[in-house]
Amino acid sequence: MATALARLLAEAGRRLGRPDLSRVAGQGAAAVCEEVEAGRLRCGVPGEVETPGLMNGLAGIGFGLLRAALPERVPSVLLLEGPRRAPSSPEHAPVDVASSSRA
């Protein structure tokens, strides 16, 4: 639940032009990272049982942290955003395997 709340605050901060909300969201994501690193994974189910689910389980924690780290690359499942293209830069440019093998 903490990653979902952090993402909600981040999105609100972005849309409302409120850097204070984005800052709180970043602090929330950092707190979740600390919990994960300490081995304290808390899923949003009764008894805090580890479950693999996207909405309230381990996949949701991982996806939330991935989205917090790369919001411009990872679409929001809750906002039903579609896939995003990689930014245009040399490190993300497609590699022409046929021509590179001839060198």
N, C-alpha and C positions, 0 to 999 in steps of 0.2 A: 504494500500500500504506500510505503514511503516513496518509492520511485514514481508511482503514479501522481502523488501529490507534488513531488518535485517537478515533474513534467508539466503539470497543470500550472504551477507558478511560473515556470519558464515561458510557457506559451502565453500566459496572461501578460507577463512582463514585456514580451516581444510585441504583442499586438497593441498593448496600451501605452507603450513607450515608457515603461516603468522599470528602470534598471535595478531598483531596490528589490522588486519581486524576482528578477533574474538572479540577483546575488543570493537571495534566500534559497532559491532553487538549487544553485550551485553548492551551497552549504549542505543542503539536504542530500544531494547526490554524493557528496564527499563523505557524509556520515554513513550512508548505505555502503559505500566502498570499504570503510573502516570495519563495519560489521561483517561484511563478506570476508575480508582478509583475516578477521579474527575467528572465522568459522561459525559465526552466529547468523545463519540464514533463517529469516522469519517469513514464512509464507502466510498469505492472508486466508488461512483456513482454520477452523476450530482446532485447538490443541497445538497450533504452530507445527503441524506435521509437514514434512517436506513433500511437495507435490510438483510434478513437472509442468503444470499448466501455464499458459501465457497470461491469462488474466489475473491469477492470484498465486502463481507458483514460481518455481525457479527460472523458467523461461522468461517470465515477466520481469523478474529482477534483472536478468542479464540483458534483455531487450531494453529495459528502461535505462540501464547504465550505458549501453551502447548509444542509445538516442541522446542521452545527456552529453556524451563525449563528442558525438558527431551529428548534431541536429540538422545540419545542412545536407547530410548524406543519407540519413536513416529516416524514412517516412513514418508518420504517426499512424498507428493502427487504429487508435480511438477516433481520429479525425478522418479516417478512411482515405488517407493520402495515397497516391499511387507511387510507383517506383521513381527514384530520382536518378538523374544521370550524374556520372562522375564529373567533377570540375575539369575544365580544359586546362591542362598543364602538362609539361613534358613527362612528369612522373606518372601521370594517368593516361598518357596517350597509348593507343593500341599499338602493338608491336607487329610488324610485318615479318612473320616467321620465315617466309620463303626467301626474302631478300637478305635477312640477317644470317641465314645458314650458308649463303654463297660467299661470304666474306672470308 
